[in-house]
Amino acid sequence: MEFRCTSTPASSWSGDTLAVGLYSGSTGPLKAVLEERFGAALLERLEQRQFKGKAGETLRFDWLGATPSVLLVVGLGEPAEFGLAGARKAAASIAKAAQGQGCTSLGIALPVEGLEPQAAAAAIAQAVRLSLFNDQRFKSDAEPKPLPAAVELLGFPQAGAELLSGLDGLCSGVELARELVAAPPNKVTPQALADCAAAIATEFGLELKLLGRSDCAALGMGAYLGVAQGSDLPPQFIHLTYRPQGAVRRRVALVGKGLTFDSGGYNLKTAGSQIEMMKYDMGGSAAVLGAARAIGQLQPEGVEVHVIVPACENMISGGAIHPGDILTASNGKTIEVNNTDAEGRLVLADALVYACGLEPDAVVDLATLTGACVIALGDEIAGLWSPSDALAGALAAAASQGGEQVWRMPLQASYREGLKSGVADMKNTGPRPGGSITGALFLKEFVSPGLAWAHLDIAGTVWSDKGRGLDPAGATGFGVRTLVNWVLAGAPA
């Protein structure tokens, strides 16, 4: 699909499928446009078909031999509630209504007055492209629905490509993350993640460093290797680096949990625990690799970005770790493994130590870490933990800009007591209450004191059973837009 912004109004646009947004009660600035172009009879038809203008509601009208030949009317809800989020929802509804209908050119007219033009254009175009993502790689009888060849955003104050700069890079990063999360664990293995990183490095000129088992052992990564030792598949510790042209003003590290399959180990996941879905336990790694792909294409200035993925499987075998084992992380801390199913924090422990050794200005990790976060925030909002108000605020702003939702959670210091061990420096899990908080507190133990750090628990947001907004059912690619927007803003911390 080719996207364009144009100052051409809906009243004179000449493509084949026109989509127009109306507020609740069939009101709004575009009502007059509909009446002028299609006559008062159209408004009567809207009333006859009981169009209420509720957010996401759509109606289709066909005119054979006319231009446009199809009119889509989409509801926008109440005017006071319409903003960038409303524009995204409307655009996604329009795209889904137009998909597979033989539409070659789609014109979208939404009331963007009062919205910043570039932000509005990005929100609409991203919603159209990402909502039409349809992963059929593993279907032998796949029947892809045709997509519009051209999508024009109508009535913008200026025409040209500059309002949509970066669209392809960001969306391609999200789509890559979705494909990685959606693929089965026999396809996306630790080696497959390493191959993906190598492809990104080759295509966009990034640097790649891969550490094998012996390399990680030399660095003392006992926590990471402890999780990996139960699998027949060798671990792959991935380090991708984007270096900008010109001066480097900020250096940041993005760390993604890379469990390509999580059986739970000897604390085996049982029926009802979604063991069959544990392919998405590498959602954090998918997000940072998707961000790396986008950053490599967009080439932001002034920010050096290190992308780190400790990739492995958590399996059961004669060589797997036992509940009760004590592991030593690369910073020397000893960890009593009281639950082998709390493995994500173990692999992230050594990854965070490694990231901090690069002396960045900020570190952000993403992980499908805890079911407790899903209970607390559901499947639309990711948990955000950070001791830095500035970093937490910058990430929240970047998430909002991209249509992703995060909620800052407390790093309650007293809860650290729950991680105390009688035989080691700490346990890998605390009490059941506040489980997502103790998970974040565990990770904090492996971050250099004073370094700006944030943890995003994306356990609920990485997958959507039914689809939501611009995310179709399945893998969402959550986190890519937040990370890319944060880096493009200069990665403030």
Secondary structure, DSSP 8 states (H G I E B T S, - for coil): -EEEE----TTT--SSEEEEEEBTTTBSTTHHHHHHHH-HHHHHHHHHTT----TT-EEEEE-TTSSSSEEEEEE---GGG-SHHHHHHHHHHHHHHHTTTT-SEEEEE---TTS-HHHHHHHHHHHHHHHT----TT-TT-------SEEEE-S-SS-BSGGGTTHHHHHHHHHHHHHHHHS-TTTS-HHHHHHHHHHHHHHHT-EEEEE-HHHHHHTT-HHHHHHHTT-SS--EEEEEEE--SS---EEEEEEE-EEEEE--TTS---TTS-GGGGGGGGHHHHHHHHHHHHHHHH--SSEEEEEEEEEEEE--STTS--TT-EEE-TTS-EEE-S-TT--HHHHHHHHHHHHHHT--SEEEEEE---HHHHHHHTTTEEEEE-S-HHHHHHHHHHHHHTT-EEEE----GGGGGGG--SSSSEES---STTHHHHHHHHHHTTS-TT-EEEEEE-TTTSEESS-BTTB-SEE--TTHHHHHHHHHTT---
